[in-house]
């Protein structure tokens, strides 16, 4: 008896590289003898998706700058008009490829389009956005901080947050109603994780939750590195000084990257910097090496400290290698992730809107000099060995395909 091949559509929302990287990494876990994969994303990350060898389809994603500007100012990330256009794009692709399972990473429109198309939907999410997560919400970068000061602004944010989250939940609910789908309520965390199956790309030890329903599963961290060649200077890195890996990612502000480079220039270390295409001041400091992209697994494997924007992809890469993290956090995702890193004692969170060059230099020096951070990172590395995100993801897709 032969098993028919199932078709899987993997959607990566290209507002940041992280939402493309996670489905790219997880898709490799699916047996090609059983699953035919189509990767669906915006043109801007085609070079990474093309390396998978899968069929590709293009959908529109709003510009990264528009997404980041909305994060910075507290506006809803997607308005109803944008989501309607997303649903049209999604349905056109789904009609063409007729998948048996749809997987999406922050493609919120799939909450509508997958249901309209009648296809089981798996959402890849960060656990700190789960309705079942137990946590506080730090104030991200916001004009209130400059206006009121951090302490007062945090108090105001705590009072206003339920109403702000409700406001952010409205656009998707409005479009769902147009398609005669149930109202999800005004819980933004429910809106962000609405799916038939929810897969959390996190360690439950770092993101405590209340009792999860059966269709919500912790995968463990999802690790991915861009398929790029090592730069010409890679083999000549000194071995007699600490190495600090710096990457502010695709969502890291250029001014933050420049401040970090200035900070590490004053440390007795060698800094290896992945700029994500941003240009740095020329000439570089004598102890700094730079490239557009570096393989994160190789870079963390050679490093004694990782400085990043605090997002989960780079943080988990560092922790997998037993390396502490300095997270220069700006948006809510980054702050929420770094709360878990700090609770575990494996890193330090600084605010991007408040951290000076001296603050960055002092924090980096502390992480390099205090062995307790390295011990905590090593402990988390050992914990991560108990999880197999790829195998857990494959089981969820199997379950969805059978149910479908």
N, C-alpha and C positions, 0 to 999 in steps of 0.2 A: 504494500500500500504506500503510495507516494503522498507527501505533504505539499499542498499548493504553496507557492511563494506568495507572501503577503507584501503589500506595498506600504511603506512608511514615509510620510512627509515630515521632515524636520524643519521647523521654522526658527530662524534666529533673527531677533529684532535688532537691527544694526545701529541703534542709537549709541551703543558702546560695544567694543570688541568682546567683552565678557559674555554678552547674551548671544553672540555667535559662536564663541569658543566652546561653551558648555555643550550645546547639542552636537557640535563637531566632534568633541572628545567622546561623548556618550554613544554617538552613532556607530563608532567603531566596534562597540560591544555586540552589535547585532550580526548574527550569522548570515553571511551573504548567500548561503545556500537556502536560507529560509526567508530572507527579507530583501526586498528591492527598495533602495533608499533614494529619495529625491530631496536635495537640500534647497531650502527656499529662503532667500535673504535679499538684501539690497545690493546693488552693484558695487558699493564702496568696499566690501570685504570679499569680493570675488576671488582675489588672489589666494586667500587662505582656504576658502571653501573648495576651490578648484583642485587643490592638492589632495582632497579626499578621493577623487576619482568617481564620485557619484554624479548622477544627473543633477542639473541645477535649473531652478526657475527663479525669476526675479519678481519681487514684490516691492512696492514703495515703502520706504521708512522715512519718517521726518528727518530733517538734517540734525546732526548731532548737536550743533550749536543751539538750535531751537529747543531741543530737549534739555540741554544743560542750563540754558537761560531760564527755562520754566522751573527747573530744580532750584536755581539760585534765588528766584523771586517768589517762590511758593505758589505759582500758578499750577492748575491741573496740567499734567504732562501731555494729555491728548484731549482736544475738544470733541464734541459730538460729530462735527463735520469731518474731522480727520478720521475718526473711528468708522464712520459710514464708508469712507473711501477705502479704508483698510479692509472692511468686510467684503466689499466688492472685489478687491484684489484677491483676497483669500479664496473667495468662492470660485473665482475664475480659475485659479490654480487647482483647487480641489476637484473642480469639474473636469479639468484636463487630465490629471494624473489618477484620480479615483483611488485614493489611498484607503487602506483598511484601518490605519491608525494615524492620528495627527499628534505631533509633539511640538510644543512651542516653548520658547524661553522669552518671557516678557512680551509676547505678542498678544496683548490683551484682547484684541478683536476676535481671537479664536474662541473666546467664551461665547461668542455669537455664531461665527461662521461654521465652526465644527459641529455645533448643535443643529444649525439649519441644514447642513449637509448630512446629518445623521451619522457622524463618524466619531468613534471614541477618541477622547482628547486627553493627553497627558501634558501637564504643565510642569516645567522645571522652574523651581523657585528657590529663593533664599529663605531659610527657616525663620529669620527674624521678621518676615512679612506674614507669617502664619497667624491666623486668628487664634491659634492655640499657644502662641509664644508668650512667655512670661518675662516681661522686660519693661524698662522705661524708654522714653523717646527723647534723646538729647536734641536740642535746637541745632539744626544745620546752619550753614552759611545763610544769612538773611539780613536785609537792611535793618531789622529791629536791633541787631547786636550793636551796630554802629550808633544807632539812635539812642538806645537806652542803657547800653552796657550789658554784658553777658548775663549777670545774675538776674536783673530785672526782666530782661528779654526772655529768659528761660521760664520765669514765673508766668509771664503773659502767654507764652507759647503753650505751657501746660494747661492753662485755662481754655485757650482757643483751639487746641489741637483737635478735640473731638468734632468741632464744627468745621475746621479746615479739612479734616479727613472726609467728613460727610460731603463737603463741597467737591472734593476730588473724585468721589465715587459717583457723582451725578451723571457725567457724560456717558459712561458705559451703560448705566441703568437706562438712560433715555433711549439709547440706540437699541438695547435689548427689548424695550417695550415696543419699539417700532416693528420688531420681528416677532412680537407676541411671545417673548420669552419671559420667565418669571423675574420679578424685581429682586435684586440681590441685597437690598437694604443699604444702609449708609455706612457700612463697615468697610473701609478701604482695604483692610487686610483680606477680607473675603473677596472683594473685587479682584485683587492681585492674584488670588490663588483659586479662582473659580475654574474647576476642571473635573473631569470624571476621575482622574488620578493625579495626585500631586506628589512630585518627587523633589525632596529638599536636598540641595547640594551642600550640605553642612554636616558637622559633627553634632550630635545631640548633646554631647558633653559641653559644647560651647554655647549652644542656644537652647536653654531649658524650655520645655513645653508642658502644657497640661496633656491629659490623655488624648492621643491622636485617634481619629476615626480610621477604619480599616483601609481606606483609599488614600491615606496620607502616609508617605514612607520617607525615612531618612536614607539617602544614598551613601552618605559620606562625601568628603570633598571630591570635586571634579577637577583634575589637573590637566592643563593643556599648555603647550608651547608652540609658538609660530614656527612653521617649517622654513627656517632661514639658515643661511650659512654663517659660520662664525666670522667675525671681522678680522682684518689682517693683524691686529694687535693681540688677539686672543692668546696665542701660544707664548707671547713674550711677557705675560703678566708676572710681576715679581711674586716671590713666595715668602719673602721675609717681612711683609707688612700686612695688616688686616685688609681684607677686601670688602667694600661696601657696594652692594648692588642697588642702583637707583632706577626706579621706573614709576612715573606718575600715571601711566596707562593712557588709554584713549580719552578718558574723561578728566585727566589731570590738567589743571590750568597751567599755561606756560609760565606765568609769573611764579607759581609754586615750584616748578622745576628749576627755574633760575636761582631761587632762594636756596633750594636744597643743594645745588651744585656749589653755590658760594659757601654754604656751611661746610660741606665735606672738603672743600679746598683748604680749609683751615685745620683739618685733622691729619694725624699721622697715619694715613691709609691710602689705598688705591681705590678710586671710585670707578665702577663700570656702569655706564648710564645708557639706558634704552630710551630714546627721545620720542618714540611713536611718530616720527616725522617732523617734530618741532626742531627749529634751528636754535642753536646755542651761541652765545657770544664767542667770537673768535679773537684771539687764540684761547683755547681751553686752558684751565689751570694745569700745572705740570703733573698733578696726581690724578687727573681725570681722563678716562677713555670713553668715547661715545660712539654709538651706532644707532640707526633708526630702530632696529628691533634686535633683541637677543633671545635665544632660547631660554625661557625662564628656568627650566629644570637644570640646565647647565650652569646658568648664572648663580642660582641659589646654592648649587652644589659646590661652588668655589668661594662662597661668601661667608663672612662672619656677621654680617648685618644686612637686612633688607630695608630700604626706605621706599615707601610707596604711598599711594593715595588712601590706603586703608581698606581698599576693596577686597572682597573675599578671594578672588582668583590668585592674586599675587601673595596675599597673606598665607593662604593654605600651601602654596608652593614653598614659601619660606619655612613654614612649620613642618612640612613633610621632610625637609632637610635638617630639621632641628635648629633653625636659625631664628633669632628674635626679630620682631618687626617694629619699625617706627612708622606709624600711620599718620599721614598729614591729611586729615579728613575734612572734606567739604560738604558733600551731600549726605542725606540721611542714611543711605545704604552704607556708606563708608563709616559713619559714626556707629551705626548699629553693629556692624561687623567688628570694629575695633573694641567695642565694649566687651565682646566675648574674649578677644585676645588679651585685653587688660585684666579681665576677671581671672583668666588662667595664669597670669603673671608672665606672659611670654612677649610682652611688648608695651609700647607707650603710644597713647593717642594724643596728638596735638591738633588744634584747630587751624585749618588753613588760613582762616581770616584773622587769626591772632598771632600766629607763630612767627617770630622774627628769625633772622639768620642766627643770632646768638642762641635763641631757644632751641632751634633745630640742632645746632652744634653741641649744646650741652646734653640734649636728650640722646643724640647719637653716641656721644662719648660715654654716657652712663650705660647704655645698652652694650657697648663694647667692653666696658670695664667691669661690670657687675655680673658675675657668673650665674646668679640666680635666674636671670632671664634666659640664658642658654639652657639651663637645666629644665626650666618650665617648657621651653620649646621642644627639647628632646623628649620630654614626657608626652607632649601632644603628638609628636612624631610616632611614638610607640603606639599611642591610641589609634592613630590613623591606620596603622597596619591591620587593625581588626575589621576594617571596612573595605569592601570591593564595590565601588560606585558603578563600575561598568556592568558587573554581574547583576547587581540589584536593579539597574535600569533595564537590562534585558528581560528580567523576570516581570517587570511592570508592563513592558511592551507585549510580552507573551500573553499576559493576563488580559490586556486590553484587546489584543487581536482575537483571542478566543471569545471574549464577551461580545465583541462587535458582530 
